[in-house]
Amino acid sequence: MPTSKMAALAPSGLQWDTLEQRKHQGENLYYQIYVWKLQQLPADVHRFCDPELPAPRRKELLHMLRSLEEDSSCQRLQILFSFSVPSPQVLELLCSLRLPLVSAGAGTGYWEYLLQRLGLDVVSFDQNSIFPSEMRYTEVMTGGPELLEHFPDRALFLAWPDADESSRFSLDCLSYFRGQTLFHVGELLGETMSSNPWGQSTSRDFQLALAEDFCCVKRLKLPSWPGQVDWFSMWRRKSSQLVLCDGAHFQYVETQVETNNQL
Ligand SMILES: C[S@@+](CC[C@H](N)C(=O)[O-])C[C@H]1O[C@@H](n2cnc3c(N)ncnc32)[C@H](O)[C@@H]1O
């Protein structure tokens, strides 16, 4: 049974106490909870960091978002599921591309589980020191970025890999990754409410290195919890060969994204 008032108020189809309930036979329960939850939150919730709002109200709003004692606080849901909410459109796009994935820093493996249930070939790894096995939705191998050397034929899936700006994890993943396609889930430069312009998901060094060697060929907005500006983006590796074209250097990259659907 749900333990908090908020969870008890949730519609009967939305129960997330146990892993089995959260797995929801492979349906995207987290997205349904997100839609419901945003209807419950007060209209001023996005102002939790607005200095014009009186401090006691800001404190209340922050509590709603981040208290781990509240069953349906956004932070608690993010720990139980994943930092970003998978949208049906992005899951559909990933499936229609049919690229086998290797997910680095998969956490609970929620995105990876949904994609596997939709028929995609996904392998995942994490250092597995934060999320215990009973919280995981799928198999998550234990390991670090060096594992990527074993998966040159897969696209790299990176969702919120860096806990803070000092983390080298995303950059190390990029150094070990030999594949052609990378998917980034989270915030990017200049699209964040964080005081760090690079956002809360991947470090400055990673984003600069990514833009050096890869070109963004597709972006879709993700559902975002208050305080986050989440995007799904697809990046393709540029040819390492510079070609001089009418006085300017270019690096070829295929920018067309072919899918089975009209996305
Ligand atoms: C912020 S969590 C994001 C988890 C998940 N991708 C999500 O979007 O919810 C970052 C994850 O990266 C993992 N991680 C950080 N450094 C790592 C490393 N050096 N090797 C493997 N995993 C690492 C952590 O264990 C954690 O599960």
The ligand as an ORCA input file, in Angstrom:
! r2SCAN-3c Opt
* xyz 0 1
  C      23.018     10.817    -12.124
  S      23.005      9.088    -12.300
  C      22.039      8.860    -13.786
  C      21.493      7.479    -13.880
  C      20.595      7.246    -15.094
  N      21.353      7.268    -16.333
  C      19.474      8.218    -15.155
  O      19.389      8.977    -16.120
  O      18.640      8.219    -14.234
  C      24.661      8.833    -12.851
  C      25.033      7.359    -12.924
  O      26.346      7.254    -13.453
  C      27.039      6.256    -12.728
  N      28.481      6.526    -12.794
  C      29.139      7.639    -12.407
  N      30.467      7.490    -12.588
  C      30.648      6.252    -13.115
  C      31.793      5.507    -13.530
  N      33.023      6.008    -13.461
  N      31.596      4.267    -14.019
  C      30.350      3.734    -14.121
  N      29.227      4.397    -13.744
  C      29.378      5.631    -13.250
  C      26.499      6.374    -11.310
  O      26.711      5.186    -10.593
  C      25.036      6.686    -11.561
  O      24.250      5.526    -11.598
*
